[in-house]
Amino acid sequence: TIIEIRKNLKAYRLLIENGSLITQYDNDVQSICDCPKCKKGGMYKTKFVYKCSNKDCDFFFYKETYGIVITTELAKKICSGEKVDNVERTMKNGNKENVSIKLDIEEGALQIIR
């Protein structure tokens, strides 16, 4: 169920499943790209994930994973199926390294390619 509300002259859309708030979209925000899995929904940035807007699609991936911060531009590239080179990764010990990444669409997870 999607509910629209207005607060302080701003409209929001709330995605609610089984009585629980799943995510909130600012109505002014456009999708960053098409969903690479279902090809029907758009990908939206929420607080912690990039998520498909199609209620029948379960595709999402985290904005930060394996020490890699996924910016909007990087999300667009990996959603297109591209392998992206020279992405900075911060390891647990604080060291940084450059890696190549690719999105596993079926798993909704990044693959690190060395």
C-alpha positions in Angstrom: 0.0 0.0 0.0 1.3 3.4 -0.8 0.0 6.4 1.2 0.7 10.0 0.4 0.9 12.5 3.2 1.7 16.2 3.4 3.9 17.6 6.1 5.2 21.2 6.1 4.1 21.7 2.5 6.1 18.7 1.4 4.6 15.5 0.1 5.8 12.0 1.0 4.9 8.6 -0.2 5.0 5.8 2.4 5.3 2.2 1.4 3.5 0.0 4.0 3.4 -3.8 4.0 1.5 -5.7 6.7 1.0 -2.6 8.8 4.7 -1.8 8.9 6.5 1.2 7.4 8.9 -0.3 4.8 10.3 2.9 3.3 9.6 6.6 2.8 10.1 8.4 -0.5 10.2 12.1 -0.9 7.8 12.9 -3.7 10.3 15.3 -5.2 12.9 12.5 -5.6 13.1 10.8 -9.0 14.3 7.3 -9.5 18.0 7.2 -10.3 17.7 4.4 -12.9 15.5 1.5 -13.9 15.6 -1.6 -11.8 18.1 -4.1 -13.3 16.1 -7.1 -12.0 12.4 -6.5 -12.9 12.9 -3.7 -15.5 9.5 -2.2 -14.4 10.3 -0.2 -11.3 12.8 2.6 -10.6 15.6 2.5 -8.2 15.3 4.9 -5.2 17.8 5.9 -2.6 16.5 5.4 1.0 18.4 5.8 4.3 20.3 2.6 4.1 19.6 1.0 0.7 18.9 1.5 -3.0 15.5 -0.2 -3.6 13.2 -1.0 -6.5 9.9 0.9 -6.4 8.0 -2.0 -7.9 6.0 -3.7 -5.0 6.3 -7.1 -6.7 10.1 -6.8 -6.9 12.3 -7.5 -4.0 15.5 -6.1 -5.4 17.7 -3.8 -3.2 21.3 -3.4 -2.3 23.0 -1.6 0.6 24.4 1.9 0.2 27.5 0.9 2.2 28.9 -2.7 1.9 32.3 -4.3 2.1 33.8 -0.9 3.1 32.5 0.7 -0.1 30.2 3.7 -0.1 27.8 3.5 -3.0 27.2 7.0 -4.3 24.2 7.7 -6.6 26.6 7.9 -9.6 28.2 4.6 -8.7 24.7 3.0 -8.2 23.7 4.1 -11.7 26.8 2.5 -13.2 26.5 -0.8 -11.4 22.7 -1.1 -12.1 23.5 -0.9 -15.8 25.5 -4.1 -15.4 28.9 -2.4 -15.8 32.0 -3.6 -14.0 33.4 -0.5 -12.3 37.1 -0.2 -11.8 39.1 1.8 -9.3 36.5 2.0 -6.5 37.9 2.9 -3.1 37.3 0.5 -0.3 38.1 1.0 3.3 39.1 -2.2 5.0 38.4 -3.0 8.7 41.9 -2.1 9.7 41.5 1.3 8.1 43.7 0.7 5.1 42.3 1.7 1.7 42.5 -0.2 -1.5 41.1 0.2 -5.0 39.0 -2.6 -6.3 36.7 -3.4 -9.2 33.1 -4.1 -8.5 30.1 -5.6 -10.3 26.5 -6.1 -9.1 25.1 -9.6 -8.8 21.5 -8.9 -9.8 20.1 -12.2 -8.6 21.6 -11.8 -5.2 21.4 -8.0 -4.9 25.0 -8.0 -3.7 28.2 -6.5 -4.9 31.0 -8.7 -6.2 34.5 -7.5 -5.5 36.8 -8.4 -8.4 40.6 -8.2 -7.8 
